[in-house]
Amino acid sequence: MSMKKTRLQLTLHVYVNDYLHQLMEELGCNKSEIVEECIIFTSMPEIWDSFRAQFTLEGEEEEEEDDEEEDDEEEDDEEEDDEEE
């Protein structure tokens, strides 16, 4: 097992637990309510996509669009080759 993986296993649950306790104090609710809201949030794709969009840089979006256009062009070329055969 790598050192990074071992360290992550030792510290991740501590970090999450500390963060949950901080949220409990700030929001005045219990841990199960926070976990329930997290599960609901992550299981709704439209909310997750809008949340992720907040952290997507404009340059990254342009690169993704260019990649999609290139993929579409490649698919069109493949379809034309299939039609010729």
N, C-alpha and C positions, 0 to 999 in steps of 0.2 A: 504494500500500500504506500502510495506516495506521501511525502510530508505534507503537501498542500491538502490532500484529501483527508488525512488524519487531523490536521489542524481545523479544517472546515467542520468535520464531525464533532470536534470538541467545542467549537465556539459558536456554531450556527444556532443551536438550540438555546444557548445562553443569550445570544443576541435577540432572538425572536421572543424569548420569555421576558427579557428586560423591556423590550419595545411594547409588548402586550400590557405589561404592568403600567408603563407610562401612559398608554392609551386609556387604560381603565381609570386611572386617576384623572386625566384630563377630561374624559367624556362622562365620567360618573356611571359607568356600566360594568357588567362583569365580563369575564374572558369569553364565555360561551357566546354572548351577544356579538362580540367583536369577530370571533371566528365565523359565526353564522353569516354576518354581513360580508366578510371576505369571500366566503364560498359563493354567496349569491352574486357578488360583484364579478368574480372571475368566471362564473358560469354563464354570463350574459355577453355574447360576442359583441353586440353593438356598443355596450358600455366599455368593454375592454379595448375595442378598436379606437374609440374616441379618446380614451385615456392614453393609449400608446401614441396616438397622433400628436398629443401635446408635446411629446419628447422626440418627435421625428424632425430632423433638421431639413430646411428647404432644399439644400444641396443633395441630401440623401433621396428626397422624393424625386428630384430631377433624374438622378442616376437610375432609380428604380424604373421610371417611365422609359428611359432610354433602353434599359435592359429588356423591358416588356416589348418595346417596338422591335428590337433585334430578334427576340424570340418569335414574334408574329411574322417577321419577314422570313425567318428560317422555316417556319411551318408552311408559309405560302410557297416557298421554293420546293419543299418536299412534296406538297400537293401537286404542283405543276409537273414534277418529275414522275409522280405516280400516274398522272393523266397521260403523259407522253408514252409510257410503257403500255 
